[in-house]
């Protein structure tokens, strides 16, 4: 099963060098140029990311690490069977490549990680293998599989911070490329789950229209899409090179447009570049948003353990961050920044 995305978010698996690599490189250059002009502070936050702030769980059907590499975003790759042994904490992002198959202990580790404030980003079969198991009664696979075709997509939350600026030009036609076997999303909790993009055609053919969704879970968040991160197949659209269309791209100065034309990266098909750019922009929005959210988490987790102790069966070192979530009968129920919860004596904590 292989499934590309095409909206201003779009990627798929195993992109061939003739299309994927050139488009990703061109998109990365355009992304940095636009961010320098429109969001220089966010660009600095993006460049400040350290390797272990983003953990990528390797998959056999998807390769988000290739996208991050193209966009020069530092990250760490682990195997699915390493998740349960990995120290995941509130300030991180975990990206799970399709299919997302991992031991039950790994799913439990991810559930705790999100509970503590972590951000989980998943695609396609990880819906069934991770999200449904770790976050019940939120979203689920509707039991059907998609065919192989391109479908029009409606961006439902244009003001959402993830979707901001994902289109390179005003005339971009959002598309979503489905290649047999993707899992349509069934919304179980309509109050909690926010649909960012949807497809009327998917509703008609597969009984579920969400394409990209997000929801909060305790202190953290889950974002899921009906496809793969990394594009494999070229998108639909006029076969026009990006450097021929650069003058119509929003958010670039005249000097930046001139520089892009001279860089040699504009030879890829414009529709492929728009597709790659969209996903890179959405991913950068997610990462920057998480960096900003971490500032609030630092204030919420305003205690630390005054000595080594055991919380929910896990040995917790002195100095680890925690928040108080309940007080009763002289005890405090706390959650540490790894998602462990337990009742402790107030003397075991000190203000940060």
PyMOL commands that set and color helices and strands:
alter all, ss='L'
color gray80, all
select helices_A, chain A and resi 17-38+40-47+51-53+64-70+80-85+104-115+126-134+200-206+242-248+254-263+270-300+346-348
alter helices_A, ss='H'
color red, helices_A
select strands_A, chain A and resi 54-57+76-78+93-96+119-123+139-145+149-152+154-155+175-178+183-187+194-198+210-217+220-225+303-305+309-311+314-316+321-328+331-336+341-345+349-351
alter strands_A, ss='S'
color yellow, strands_A
deselect
rebuild
show_as cartoon
